[in-house]
């Protein structure tokens, strides 16, 4: 049986089912990627696979194309993380400034994390249930609507950081997802890695995310600072900006 578009609840499906990259292709530099979190992998296992093998026909062409702006923002973030790592390794005699800074649209990033968490759950968990007890290929309508209307979700739903400001991270071409479940054991979110930076996306409005990071979880984070261990050397700032009305959704 052919799969249906997971955004069918919007009532705006058009065109044939199209191949959606479960992780956006623009995140990666080559033809291969190191992945983790797929149903055919052991917990914590990493494996190198071809990019073209992580696609699935789970969106109609209209909805797939509508998500391109979010793919672009996530891809920009991925490229900039790698650029920071490159510049941090340059000698002090180079012309590069000590502080490198770039802004990213938090609303677009949050929608990218939402749709990626949906993609992976549908592809990995046939017959499994969402937090509202809907089947995997029927994500909650309010989540789907918020993605395509680019609107926020009320606290505690939304995007959280998973690292504290100022930590030093080693960058590599990886993508991974760890599913998160609510108190009933139903799918309610995920921790998603982009080049070893981690973010938490949470969907269940009836409870907060069930686990906390060592540095505590921060919703609608202002960004990261990636730095060289030497305090006198360069720092790379990832600034995440949020629309004013999104701040009101925190509580």
C-alpha positions in Angstrom: 0.0 0.0 0.0 1.4 3.4 -1.0 2.2 5.7 1.9 0.2 8.9 2.4 1.6 12.4 2.8 2.1 13.0 6.5 0.9 16.6 6.0 -2.5 15.4 4.7 -4.3 17.0 7.7 -3.7 20.4 6.1 -6.0 19.5 3.2 -3.6 21.0 0.7 -1.9 17.9 -0.8 -0.9 18.3 -4.5 1.1 16.2 -6.9 2.7 12.8 -6.5 4.4 11.4 -3.5 8.0 12.6 -3.6 11.3 11.4 -2.1 12.0 13.4 1.1 15.5 13.2 2.6 15.0 12.2 6.2 17.9 14.5 7.1 18.3 17.4 4.7 20.9 16.7 2.0 22.3 20.2 2.3 23.6 19.4 5.8 26.4 17.3 4.4 29.4 17.9 2.2 29.9 14.6 0.4 27.9 11.7 -0.9 28.1 9.8 2.4 27.1 10.5 6.0 27.5 9.0 9.4 24.1 8.2 10.9 22.7 6.9 14.1 19.2 6.3 15.5 17.7 4.3 12.7 15.6 1.2 13.4 18.2 -1.1 11.8 21.0 0.2 14.2 21.9 -0.8 17.7 21.6 1.9 20.4 24.6 4.3 20.0 25.8 2.6 16.8 27.1 4.9 14.0 27.3 3.8 10.4 28.5 5.5 7.1 25.8 5.3 4.4 25.1 7.1 1.1 22.9 10.2 1.3 20.5 8.9 -1.3 19.7 5.9 0.9 18.1 8.1 3.6 15.0 9.1 1.6 11.4 8.0 1.8 8.2 8.8 0.0 6.3 10.3 2.9 5.3 13.8 1.5 3.5 14.9 -1.6 5.5 17.1 -3.9 3.7 20.3 -2.8 4.4 19.8 0.9 7.9 18.6 0.2 8.7 21.8 -1.7 7.1 24.0 0.9 9.7 22.8 3.4 12.7 24.0 1.4 13.1 27.3 3.3 13.6 25.2 6.5 16.1 22.9 4.8 18.0 26.0 3.6 18.3 27.4 7.2 19.4 24.1 8.7 22.0 23.7 5.9 23.3 27.2 6.5 23.8 26.3 10.2 25.6 23.1 9.3 28.0 24.9 6.9 28.7 27.6 9.4 29.5 25.1 12.2 32.1 23.6 9.9 33.4 27.1 8.9 33.9 27.9 12.6 35.8 24.8 13.2 38.1 25.6 10.2 38.7 29.1 11.4 39.4 28.1 15.0 42.3 26.0 13.7 43.9 28.8 11.7 47.1 30.4 13.0 46.8 33.8 14.8 48.8 35.4 12.0 45.9 35.1 9.6 43.5 38.0 8.8 40.5 36.3 10.4 38.9 38.1 13.3 39.0 36.6 16.7 35.2 36.7 17.0 33.2 35.2 14.2 29.4 35.7 14.4 26.4 34.8 12.3 22.6 34.9 12.9 20.1 32.2 12.1 16.3 32.3 12.2 15.1 30.3 15.2 11.6 29.9 13.8 12.8 28.3 10.6 15.2 26.0 12.6 12.5 24.9 14.9 10.3 23.9 12.0 13.2 22.0 10.5 13.7 20.0 13.7 9.9 19.3 13.9 9.7 17.9 10.4 12.9 15.9 10.8 11.6 14.3 14.0 8.4 13.4 12.1 10.3 12.0 9.1 12.5 9.7 11.2 9.6 8.5 13.4 7.4 7.6 10.4 10.2 5.9 8.6 11.5 3.9 11.7 8.3 3.1 13.6 5.5 1.6 11.5 2.7 0.8 13.9 4.1 2.9 16.8 2.1 5.7 18.4 2.4 9.4 18.9 1.8 10.9 22.3 -1.9 11.4 21.4 -2.1 7.7 20.4 -2.2 8.4 16.7 -0.3 6.1 14.4 3.2 7.1 13.4 2.2 8.3 9.9 -0.5 10.5 11.4 1.4 13.3 13.3 -0.8 15.5 15.4 -2.6 18.2 13.3 -1.5 21.1 15.5 2.2 20.1 15.0 1.7 19.8 11.2 -0.1 23.1 11.0 2.6 24.9 13.0 5.2 23.7 10.6 3.5 24.9 7.4 2.3 28.1 8.9 5.6 28.7 10.7 4.0 29.4 14.0 5.2 28.6 17.6 3.9 25.9 19.9 2.9 26.7 23.5 5.3 25.7 26.3 6.5 23.1 27.0 6.4 22.2 23.3 9.2 23.5 21.0 12.9 23.6 20.4 15.5 23.3 23.2 19.3 23.4 23.2 21.2 20.4 24.5 24.6 22.0 25.2 25.6 25.0 27.3 27.0 28.2 25.9 30.7 28.3 25.6 31.5 24.6 25.3 34.0 23.4 22.7 32.7 20.8 20.2 34.5 18.6 17.8 32.8 18.8 14.4 32.3 15.9 12.0 29.8 15.1 9.2 27.2 13.3 11.2 23.5 13.2 11.8 21.6 11.3 14.5 18.3 11.1 16.4 17.4 9.7 19.8 13.6 9.3 20.2 12.0 10.6 23.4 8.9 9.2 25.0 6.4 10.6 27.5 5.3 9.1 30.8 3.0 6.7 28.9 5.8 5.4 26.7 4.5 7.2 23.6 6.6 9.2 21.1 6.8 12.8 22.1 10.0 14.3 20.8 13.7 13.6 19.9 17.2 14.7 20.5 18.7 15.5 17.0 22.4 16.0 16.2 23.8 18.2 13.5 27.6 17.8 13.2 27.7 16.8 16.9 25.7 19.8 18.1 22.5 18.6 19.7 19.0 20.0 20.0 15.9 18.7 21.6 12.5 19.0 20.0 9.4 18.3 22.2 5.8 17.9 21.2 3.8 16.8 24.2 2.0 19.8 25.9 1.0 17.7 29.0 4.5 17.3 30.4 8.0 18.7 30.1 10.8 16.7 28.4 11.6 13.7 30.6 15.3 14.1 30.8 17.7 17.0 31.4 21.1 17.6 30.0 24.1 18.1 32.3 24.0 21.8 31.4 20.2 22.0 31.6 17.8 22.4 28.7 17.1 25.9 27.4 14.0 26.5 25.3 14.3 29.0 22.4 18.0 29.4 23.0 19.8 32.6 21.9 22.6 30.5 20.4 25.9 28.9 21.0 29.5 29.9 21.4 32.0 27.5 19.9 35.5 28.2 21.1 39.1 27.1 21.1 40.2 25.8 24.5 42.7 28.6 24.7 40.7 31.6 25.9 42.9 34.1 24.0 42.1 32.5 20.6 39.0 32.8 18.4 35.4 32.2 19.2 32.6 31.4 16.8 29.1 32.7 17.8 26.0 31.1 16.5 23.2 33.6 17.2 19.7 32.3 17.0 17.0 35.0 16.7 13.3 34.6 17.5 10.3 36.6 16.5 8.8 38.6 19.4 5.6 36.7 19.5 7.5 33.4 19.9 8.8 34.6 23.3 5.2 34.8 24.6 4.8 31.1 23.8 7.3 30.2 26.5 4.7 30.0 29.3 
